[in-house]
Amino acid sequence: MLELRRYQGEDLVPCRGLWSELTEWHRTIYEDPTIGGSDPGKYFDEYLAKVGGENLWVAVRDGAVVGLAGLMGEGEEVEVEPVVVSAPHRGSGVGCMLVEEMVDEARKRGVKYMSVRPVARNLKALEFFANRGFVNVGHIELFMDLTGGSWRSGIRLFDRDYSY
């Protein structure tokens, strides 16, 4: 059985683990083992200090934390950040339930606009969020790579080609 609940202090270690899983996924899709540094889980601590535990929810299955979602911001606009589901539990509805909980919470708070910012190469996340109604483009962030890194072609916006 799956339970969604607010973050509690005892969730720190498993949530650090989920953050590390997310970082590993980003390392894989960007083919860059340096993303997140040597201890990516520690960045969860910074995130927690920034948003506060009252803005985080966890998914618990059989006593283990298997998913994490948070709301950043206040007022009329919030961002869903992150949504992480442990690899063995992906595809089982955990992420859907977490996002539904974030939407419900945002409505309770009187939020007008919710955003998500998946990394451009995370095609699975883009599809996941689009299937949940995140289909309006509000901002576009462009990069200039001064390192000569490897980027993929394939995005076309407003009659112009971009890499991701």
MDTraj code that builds the backbone (N, CA, C; nanometers):
import mdtraj as md
import numpy as np

residues = "MET LEU GLU LEU ARG ARG TYR GLN GLY GLU ASP LEU VAL PRO CYS ARG GLY LEU TRP SER GLU LEU THR GLU TRP HIS ARG THR ILE TYR GLU ASP PRO THR ILE GLY GLY SER ASP PRO GLY LYS TYR PHE ASP GLU TYR LEU ALA LYS VAL GLY GLY GLU ASN LEU TRP VAL ALA VAL ARG ASP GLY ALA VAL VAL GLY LEU ALA GLY LEU MET GLY GLU GLY GLU GLU VAL GLU VAL GLU PRO VAL VAL VAL SER ALA PRO HIS ARG GLY SER GLY VAL GLY CYS MET LEU VAL GLU GLU MET VAL ASP GLU ALA ARG LYS ARG GLY VAL LYS TYR MET SER VAL ARG PRO VAL ALA ARG ASN LEU LYS ALA LEU GLU PHE PHE ALA ASN ARG GLY PHE VAL ASN VAL GLY HIS ILE GLU LEU PHE MET ASP LEU THR GLY GLY SER TRP ARG SER GLY ILE ARG LEU PHE ASP ARG ASP TYR SER TYR".split()
xyz = np.array([
    [0.0839, -0.1180, 0.0000],
    [0.0000, 0.0000, 0.0000],
    [0.0889, 0.1250, 0.0000],
    [0.0455, 0.2257, -0.0724],
    [0.1197, 0.3496, -0.0841],
    [0.0538, 0.4576, 0.0005],
    [0.1364, 0.5274, 0.0764],
    [0.0881, 0.6373, 0.1608],
    [0.1626, 0.7640, 0.1198],
    [0.0901, 0.8741, 0.1036],
    [0.1508, 1.0049, 0.0838],
    [0.1370, 1.0820, 0.2133],
    [0.2454, 1.1464, 0.2549],
    [0.2405, 1.2267, 0.3765],
    [0.3446, 1.3369, 0.3685],
    [0.3311, 1.4317, 0.4605],
    [0.4296, 1.5394, 0.4682],
    [0.5643, 1.4838, 0.5127],
    [0.6681, 1.5501, 0.4704],
    [0.8041, 1.5161, 0.5093],
    [0.8181, 1.5240, 0.6614],
    [0.8938, 1.4302, 0.7175],
    [0.9269, 1.4299, 0.8601],
    [1.0779, 1.4169, 0.8739],
    [1.1301, 1.4570, 0.9872],
    [1.2741, 1.4531, 1.0105],
    [1.3380, 1.3186, 0.9816],
    [1.2667, 1.2118, 1.0098],
    [1.3208, 1.0774, 0.9871],
    [1.3358, 1.0436, 0.8389],
    [1.2833, 1.1293, 0.7521],
    [1.2906, 1.1065, 0.6072],
    [1.4190, 1.1607, 0.5456],
    [1.5031, 1.2253, 0.6251],
    [1.6219, 1.2917, 0.5720],
    [1.7113, 1.1971, 0.4924],
    [1.7499, 1.0865, 0.5492],
    [1.8429, 0.9955, 0.4820],
    [1.7814, 0.9363, 0.3548],
    [1.6589, 0.8840, 0.3590],
    [1.6045, 0.8312, 0.2335],
    [1.5820, 0.9401, 0.1274],
    [1.5502, 1.0617, 0.1687],
    [1.5316, 1.1694, 0.0713],
    [1.6645, 1.2112, 0.0099],
    [1.7703, 1.2078, 0.0893],
    [1.9045, 1.2310, 0.0328],
    [1.9336, 1.1253, -0.0731],
    [1.8945, 1.0029, -0.0442],
    [1.9145, 0.8940, -0.1407],
    [1.8375, 0.9167, -0.2693],
    [1.7133, 0.9635, -0.2579],
    [1.6345, 0.9937, -0.3776],
    [1.6991, 1.1064, -0.4573],
    [1.7476, 1.2093, -0.3866],
    [1.8155, 1.3210, -0.4536],
    [1.9376, 1.2694, -0.5298],
    [2.0105, 1.1766, -0.4682],
    [2.1272, 1.1168, -0.5341],
    [2.0862, 1.0381, -0.6584],
    [1.9739, 0.9665, -0.6498],
    [1.9239, 0.8938, -0.7675],
    [1.8931, 0.9898, -0.8815],
    [1.8302, 1.1016, -0.8492],
    [1.7988, 1.2020, -0.9506],
    [1.9272, 1.2562, -1.0131],
    [2.0261, 1.2820, -0.9304],
    [2.1545, 1.3316, -0.9791],
    [2.2206, 1.2296, -1.0716],
    [2.2163, 1.1023, -1.0334],
    [2.2739, 0.9965, -1.1176],
    [2.2049, 0.9919, -1.2532],
    [2.0732, 1.0109, -1.2549],
    [1.9992, 1.0119, -1.3810],
    [2.0465, 1.1287, -1.4677],
    [2.0652, 1.2465, -1.4069],
    [2.1135, 1.3623, -1.4819],
    [2.2551, 1.3376, -1.5340],
    [2.3388, 1.2729, -1.4549],
    [2.4733, 1.2383, -1.5001],
    [2.4669, 1.1486, -1.6231],
    [2.3732, 1.0544, -1.6206],
    [2.3587, 0.9605, -1.7319],
    [2.3106, 1.0311, -1.8581],
    [2.2041, 1.1091, -1.8476],
    [2.1486, 1.1680, -1.9697],
    [2.2362, 1.2788, -2.0264],
    [2.3185, 1.3406, -1.9426],
    [2.4116, 1.4428, -1.9914],
    [2.5533, 1.3900, -2.0098],
    [2.5721, 1.2599, -1.9816],
    [2.7031, 1.1969, -1.9964],
    [2.8109, 1.2800, -1.9275],
    [2.7805, 1.3186, -1.8012],
    [2.8719, 1.4040, -1.7251],
    [2.8737, 1.3572, -1.5800],
    [2.9762, 1.2807, -1.5425],
    [2.9835, 1.2266, -1.4063],
    [3.0111, 1.3312, -1.2984],
    [3.0371, 1.4548, -1.3363],
    [3.0672, 1.5582, -1.2367],
    [2.9422, 1.6299, -1.1851],
    [2.8281, 1.6109, -1.2506],
    [2.7057, 1.6782, -1.2061],
    [2.6777, 1.6399, -1.0616],
    [2.6536, 1.7372, -0.9776],
    [2.6207, 1.7123, -0.8380],
    [2.7388, 1.6920, -0.7459],
    [2.8604, 1.6929, -0.8007],
    [2.9790, 1.6788, -0.7172],
    [2.9951, 1.5399, -0.6585],
    [3.0825, 1.5292, -0.5606],
    [3.1156, 1.3989, -0.5022],
    [3.0109, 1.3484, -0.4039],
    [2.9268, 1.4371, -0.3533],
    [2.8224, 1.3977, -0.2574],
    [2.6915, 1.4665, -0.2942],
    [2.6236, 1.4177, -0.3992],
    [2.5028, 1.4861, -0.4447],
    [2.3908, 1.4887, -0.3405],
    [2.3887, 1.3936, -0.2504],
    [2.2851, 1.3917, -0.1477],
    [2.2873, 1.5129, -0.0574],
    [2.4062, 1.5731, -0.0396],
    [2.4160, 1.6897, 0.0480],
    [2.3364, 1.8082, -0.0072],
    [2.3147, 1.8105, -0.1386],
    [2.2370, 1.9195, -0.1963],
    [2.0907, 1.9130, -0.1535],
    [2.0472, 1.7941, -0.1117],
    [1.9125, 1.7857, -0.0560],
    [1.9025, 1.8707, 0.0698],
    [2.0077, 1.8703, 0.1510],
    [2.0074, 1.9507, 0.2740],
    [1.9875, 2.0987, 0.2419],
    [2.0560, 2.1472, 0.1387],
    [2.0417, 2.2871, 0.0981],
    [1.9000, 2.3146, 0.0482],
    [1.8479, 2.2226, -0.0299],
    [1.7112, 2.2356, -0.0796],
    [1.6129, 2.2396, 0.0367],
    [1.6281, 2.1487, 0.1316],
    [1.5401, 2.1416, 0.2477],
    [1.5443, 2.2723, 0.3270],
    [1.6625, 2.3269, 0.3463],
    [1.6752, 2.4538, 0.4186],
    [1.6064, 2.5674, 0.3436],
    [1.6103, 2.5604, 0.2119],
    [1.5509, 2.6659, 0.1293],
    [1.3984, 2.6610, 0.1288],
    [1.3402, 2.5423, 0.1096],
    [1.1944, 2.5332, 0.0939],
    [1.1217, 2.4967, 0.2226],
    [1.1886, 2.4311, 0.3157],
    [1.1248, 2.3894, 0.4404],
    [1.0504, 2.2586, 0.4264],
    [1.0596, 2.1779, 0.5289],
    [0.9944, 2.0471, 0.5286],
    [0.8440, 2.0530, 0.5128],
    [0.7835, 2.1662, 0.5501],
    [0.6380, 2.1793, 0.5374],
    [0.5935, 2.1862, 0.3911],
    [0.6878, 2.2022, 0.2995],
    [0.6562, 2.2093, 0.1570],
    [0.7002, 2.0850, 0.0805],
    [0.7267, 1.9762, 0.1542],
    [0.7690, 1.8508, 0.0942],
    [0.6731, 1.7389, 0.1320],
    [0.6543, 1.6472, 0.0394],
    [0.5735, 1.5283, 0.0621],
    [0.6551, 1.4072, 0.0220],
    [0.6316, 1.2978, 0.0901],
    [0.6976, 1.1724, 0.0563],
    [0.5921, 1.0665, 0.0276],
    [0.6307, 0.9730, -0.0574],
    [0.5508, 0.8540, -0.0838],
    [0.6182, 0.7393, -0.0107],
    [0.5395, 0.6673, 0.0682],
    [0.5929, 0.5586, 0.1497],
    [0.5218, 0.4299, 0.1104],
    [0.6016, 0.3280, 0.0802],
    [0.5463, 0.1966, 0.0483],
    [0.6145, 0.0945, 0.1374],
    [0.5343, 0.0183, 0.2091],
    [0.5860, -0.0850, 0.2998],
    [0.6913, -0.0287, 0.3951],
    [0.6651, 0.0921, 0.4455],
    [0.7522, 0.1544, 0.5441],
    [0.8747, 0.2246, 0.4881],
    [0.8954, 0.2189, 0.3564],
    [1.0136, 0.2803, 0.2954],
    [0.9733, 0.4000, 0.2101],
    [1.0504, 0.5075, 0.2190],
    [1.0275, 0.6252, 0.1350],
    [1.0707, 0.5903, -0.0067],
    [0.9774, 0.5988, -0.1019],
    [1.0061, 0.5626, -0.2407],
    [0.9875, 0.6802, -0.3360],
    [0.9384, 0.7933, -0.2851],
    [0.9174, 0.9091, -0.3704],
    [0.9184, 1.0373, -0.2902],
    [0.9445, 1.1466, -0.3592],
    [0.9558, 1.2775, -0.2970],
    [0.9058, 1.3828, -0.3950],
    [0.8312, 1.4796, -0.3446],
    [0.7904, 1.5950, -0.4253],
    [0.7837, 1.7164, -0.3354],
    [0.8075, 1.8324, -0.3952],
    [0.8045, 1.9554, -0.3186],
    [0.7442, 2.0698, -0.3968],
    [0.7015, 2.1708, -0.3216],
    [0.6513, 2.2953, -0.3805],
    [0.7452, 2.4078, -0.3396],
    [0.7928, 2.4810, -0.4374],
    [0.8783, 2.5965, -0.4113],
    [0.8008, 2.7225, -0.4480],
    [0.8147, 2.8236, -0.3645],
    [0.7502, 2.9511, -0.3930],
    [0.6262, 2.9694, -0.3091],
    [0.5671, 3.0864, -0.3249],
    [0.4444, 3.1179, -0.2523],
    [0.3679, 3.2226, -0.3306],
    [0.2486, 3.2468, -0.2892],
    [0.1656, 3.3432, -0.3604],
    [0.0958, 3.2779, -0.4786],
    [0.0905, 3.3497, -0.5895],
    [0.0153, 3.3022, -0.7053],
    [0.0892, 3.2015, -0.7914],
    [0.2218, 3.1910, -0.7743],
    [0.3007, 3.1006, -0.8571],
    [0.3873, 3.0102, -0.7704],
    [0.3862, 2.8806, -0.8028],
    [0.4739, 2.7849, -0.7361],
    [0.5355, 2.6928, -0.8405],
    [0.6469, 2.6351, -0.8023],
    [0.7140, 2.5378, -0.8877],
    [0.7135, 2.4029, -0.8178],
    [0.6819, 2.2995, -0.8918],
    [0.6934, 2.1633, -0.8406],
    [0.8393, 2.1229, -0.8604],
    [0.9106, 2.1030, -0.7508],
    [1.0528, 2.0722, -0.7568],
    [1.0969, 2.0076, -0.6275],
    [1.1459, 1.8900, -0.6310],
    [1.1554, 1.7963, -0.7414],
    [1.0341, 1.7037, -0.7412],
    [1.0300, 1.6148, -0.8361],
    [0.9481, 1.4938, -0.8287],
    [1.0468, 1.3813, -0.8563],
    [1.0688, 1.2983, -0.7564],
    [1.1646, 1.1883, -0.7680],
    [1.0969, 1.0607, -0.7194],
    [1.1087, 0.9566, -0.7985],
    [1.0597, 0.8248, -0.7587],
    [1.1758, 0.7272, -0.7747],
    [1.2000, 0.6486, -0.6728],
    [1.3071, 0.5497, -0.6771],
    [1.2862, 0.4540, -0.7953],
    [1.3935, 0.4221, -0.8628],
    [1.3879, 0.3434, -0.9864],
    [1.2984, 0.2195, -0.9783],
    [1.3061, 0.1382, -0.8728],
    [1.2216, 0.0183, -0.8710],
    [1.0713, 0.0475, -0.8639],
    [1.0351, 0.1699, -0.8325],
    [0.8934, 0.2033, -0.8146],
    [0.8385, 0.2910, -0.9263],
    [0.9213, 0.3235, -1.0244],
    [0.8741, 0.4035, -1.1375],
    [0.7757, 0.3225, -1.2195],
    [0.6780, 0.3920, -1.2742],
    [0.5769, 0.3266, -1.3564],
    [0.4648, 0.2632, -1.2768],
    [0.4659, 0.2826, -1.1449],
    [0.3629, 0.2207, -1.0599],
    [0.2616, 0.3223, -1.0085],
    [0.2679, 0.4453, -1.0581],
    [0.1719, 0.5473, -1.0173],
    [0.2179, 0.6383, -0.9049],
    [0.3372, 0.6157, -0.8513],
    [0.3866, 0.6970, -0.7397],
    [0.4016, 0.8427, -0.7822],
    [0.4678, 0.8662, -0.8947],
    [0.4868, 1.0024, -0.9431],
    [0.3558, 1.0723, -0.9708],
    [0.2614, 1.0001, -1.0305],
    [0.1289, 1.0581, -1.0584],
    [0.0617, 1.1027, -0.9292],
    [0.0674, 1.0176, -0.8282],
    [0.0048, 1.0523, -0.7007],
    [0.0721, 1.1727, -0.6363],
    [0.2043, 1.1792, -0.6449],
    [0.2757, 1.2935, -0.5878],
    [0.2378, 1.4232, -0.6596],
    [0.2320, 1.4198, -0.7919],
    [0.1956, 1.5411, -0.8668],
    [0.0512, 1.5808, -0.8373],
    [-0.0381, 1.4843, -0.8310],
    [-0.1775, 1.5151, -0.7956],
    [-0.1850, 1.5816, -0.6588],
    [-0.1043, 1.5346, -0.5649],
    [-0.1010, 1.5941, -0.4312],
    [-0.0505, 1.7381, -0.4378],
    [0.0517, 1.7628, -0.5219],
    [0.1044, 1.8990, -0.5369],
    [-0.0013, 1.9916, -0.5971],
    [-0.0739, 1.9421, -0.6958],
    [-0.1804, 2.0217, -0.7584],
    [-0.2894, 2.0523, -0.6566],
    [-0.3306, 1.9520, -0.5810],
    [-0.4331, 1.9741, -0.4772],
    [-0.3863, 2.0761, -0.3744],
    [-0.2621, 2.0631, -0.3309],
    [-0.2077, 2.1564, -0.2322],
    [-0.2021, 2.2981, -0.2890],
    [-0.1604, 2.3100, -0.4137],
    [-0.1541, 2.4422, -0.4773],
    [-0.2932, 2.5052, -0.4853],
    [-0.3917, 2.4265, -0.5179],
    [-0.5288, 2.4790, -0.5232],
    [-0.5740, 2.5272, -0.3853],
    [-0.5425, 2.4498, -0.2819],
    [-0.5779, 2.4899, -0.1451],
    [-0.5137, 2.6227, -0.1088],
    [-0.3932, 2.6459, -0.1603],
    [-0.3198, 2.7684, -0.1300],
    [-0.3612, 2.8868, -0.2178],
    [-0.4488, 2.8621, -0.3131],
    [-0.4929, 2.9695, -0.4014],
    [-0.3949, 3.0035, -0.5121],
    [-0.3088, 2.9098, -0.5456],
    [-0.2097, 2.9304, -0.6509],
    [-0.2796, 2.9394, -0.7867],
    [-0.2309, 3.0299, -0.8705],
    [-0.2853, 3.0438, -1.0058],
    [-0.2031, 2.9681, -1.1094],
    [-0.0720, 2.9624, -1.0896],
    [0.0156, 2.9014, -1.1888],
    [0.1157, 2.8085, -1.1211],
    [0.1256, 2.6865, -1.1762],
    [0.2252, 2.5898, -1.1308],
    [0.3214, 2.5660, -1.2460],
    [0.4477, 2.5552, -1.2138],
    [0.5461, 2.5257, -1.3175],
    [0.6317, 2.4072, -1.2768],
    [0.6940, 2.3486, -1.3752],
    [0.7960, 2.2461, -1.3567],
    [0.9109, 2.2822, -1.4502],
    [1.0320, 2.2431, -1.4129],
    [1.1478, 2.2739, -1.4969],
    [1.2362, 2.1503, -1.5129],
    [1.1865, 2.0485, -1.5821],
    [1.2729, 1.9324, -1.6041],
    [1.3874, 1.9714, -1.6970],
    [1.5016, 1.9064, -1.6801],
    [1.6131, 1.9344, -1.7691],
    [1.5748, 1.8919, -1.9105],
    [1.6286, 1.9620, -2.0088],
    [1.5856, 1.9446, -2.1473],
    [1.6046, 1.8025, -2.1996],
    [1.7070, 1.7325, -2.1539],
    [1.7297, 1.5969, -2.2035],
    [1.6458, 1.4918, -2.1315],
    [1.5729, 1.5311, -2.0316],
    [1.4926, 1.4341, -1.9579],
    [1.3589, 1.4162, -2.0283],
    [1.3642, 1.3464, -2.1416],
    [1.2457, 1.3300, -2.2247],
    [1.1341, 1.2554, -2.1511],
    [1.1720, 1.1623, -2.0643],
    [1.0707, 1.0906, -1.9861],
    [0.9959, 1.1867, -1.8948],
    [1.0688, 1.2785, -1.8312],
    [1.0041, 1.3763, -1.7435],
    [0.9167, 1.4724, -1.8237],
    [0.9646, 1.5153, -1.9390],
    [0.8849, 1.6057, -2.0226],
    [0.7521, 1.5399, -2.0611],
    [0.7579, 1.4146, -2.1006],
    [0.6366, 1.3421, -2.1366],
    [0.5459, 1.3231, -2.0144],
    [0.6058, 1.2856, -1.9022],
    [0.5299, 1.2656, -1.7789],
    [0.4525, 1.3919, -1.7420],
    [0.5210, 1.5054, -1.7395],
    [0.4559, 1.6298, -1.6994],
    [0.3532, 1.6766, -1.8019],
    [0.3825, 1.6605, -1.9297],
    [0.2846, 1.6973, -2.0325],
    [0.1573, 1.6155, -2.0162],
    [0.1720, 1.4874, -1.9840],
    [0.0546, 1.4012, -1.9638],
    [-0.0257, 1.4389, -1.8395],
    [0.0323, 1.5211, -1.7535],
    [-0.0376, 1.5677, -1.6341],
    [-0.0858, 1.7110, -1.6473],
    [-0.0796, 1.7660, -1.7681],
    [-0.1367, 1.8977, -1.7930],
    [-0.0380, 2.0125, -1.7986],
    [0.0898, 1.9856, -1.7807],
    [0.1909, 2.0918, -1.7895],
    [0.2284, 2.1077, -1.9369],
    [0.1476, 2.1851, -2.0106],
    [0.1662, 2.1970, -2.1550],
    [0.1863, 2.3417, -2.2014],
    [0.1858, 2.4363, -2.1108],
    [0.2050, 2.5760, -2.1470],
    [0.3494, 2.6170, -2.1211],
    [0.4116, 2.6818, -2.2178],
    [0.5505, 2.7264, -2.2041],
    [0.5501, 2.8678, -2.1491],
    [0.6116, 2.8856, -2.0338],
    [0.6155, 3.0169, -1.9709],
    [0.7505, 3.0848, -1.9824],
    [0.8570, 3.0074, -1.9791],
    [0.9933, 3.0608, -1.9869],
    [1.0777, 2.9653, -2.0694],
    [1.1768, 3.0199, -2.1335],
    [1.2753, 2.9395, -2.2048],
    [1.4115, 2.9866, -2.1569],
    [1.4953, 2.8935, -2.1153],
    [1.6289, 2.9261, -2.0677],
    [1.7294, 2.8775, -2.1715],
    [1.8101, 2.9667, -2.2224],
    [1.9091, 2.9325, -2.3230],
    [2.0488, 2.9364, -2.2623],
    [2.1344, 2.8469, -2.3093],
    [2.2715, 2.8367, -2.2599],
    [2.3696, 2.8576, -2.3738],
    [2.4854, 2.9094, -2.3401],
    [2.6014, 2.9080, -2.4288],
    [2.7035, 2.8202, -2.3577],
    [2.7457, 2.7129, -2.4226],
    [2.8413, 2.6207, -2.3635],
    [2.9826, 2.6660, -2.3976],
    [3.0548, 2.7134, -2.3001],
    [3.1909, 2.7613, -2.3198],
    [3.2941, 2.6496, -2.3057],
    [3.2468, 2.5269, -2.2759],
    [3.3380, 2.4141, -2.2571],
    [3.3529, 2.3295, -2.3826],
    [3.2678, 2.3530, -2.4817],
    [3.2704, 2.2697, -2.6013],
    [3.2036, 2.1360, -2.5794],
    [3.1115, 2.1305, -2.4840],
    [3.0418, 2.0068, -2.4499],
    [2.9592, 1.9507, -2.5641],
    [2.9069, 1.8343, -2.5419],
    [2.8287, 1.7632, -2.6428],
    [2.6792, 1.7904, -2.6229],
    [2.6166, 1.8451, -2.7238],
    [2.4738, 1.8750, -2.7199],
    [2.4052, 1.8057, -2.8356],
    [2.2801, 1.7725, -2.8175],
    [2.2015, 1.7034, -2.9195],
    [2.1152, 1.8041, -2.9944],
    [2.0992, 1.7832, -3.1217],
    [2.0092, 1.8686, -3.1987],
    [1.8701, 1.8077, -3.1943],
    [1.7708, 1.8892, -3.2268],
    [1.6377, 1.8313, -3.2358],
    [1.5257, 1.9128, -3.1758],
    [1.5530, 2.0340, -3.1298],
    [1.4452, 2.1182, -3.0799],
    [1.4277, 2.2341, -3.1773],
    [1.3057, 2.2575, -3.2172],
    [1.2762, 2.3684, -3.3075],
    [1.1658, 2.4517, -3.2444],
    [1.1963, 2.5780, -3.2209],
    [1.0995, 2.6721, -3.1653],
    [1.1006, 2.7990, -3.2502],
    [0.9850, 2.8444, -3.2855],
    [0.9720, 2.9707, -3.3574],
    [1.0648, 2.9765, -3.4801],
    [1.0636, 2.8678, -3.5583],
    [1.1402, 2.8586, -3.6827],
    [1.2915, 2.8674, -3.6634],
    [1.3377, 2.8255, -3.5472],
    [1.4812, 2.8265, -3.5195],
    [1.5196, 2.6932, -3.4546],
    [1.6368, 2.6412, -3.4891],
    [1.6855, 2.5146, -3.4340],
    [1.7682, 2.5393, -3.3085],
    [1.7483, 2.4519, -3.2093],
    [1.8219, 2.4594, -3.0833],
    [1.8738, 2.3206, -3.0487],
    [1.9734, 2.3178, -2.9646],
    [2.0286, 2.1913, -2.9148],
    [1.9907, 2.1770, -2.7683],
    [1.9958, 2.0536, -2.7211],
    [1.9634, 2.0264, -2.5805],
    [2.0595, 1.9266, -2.5220],
])
top = md.Topology()
chain = top.add_chain()
for i, resn in enumerate(residues, 1):
    res = top.add_residue(resn, chain, resSeq=i)
    for name in ("N", "CA", "C"):
        top.add_atom(name, md.element.get_by_symbol(name[0]), res)
traj = md.Trajectory(xyz[None], top)
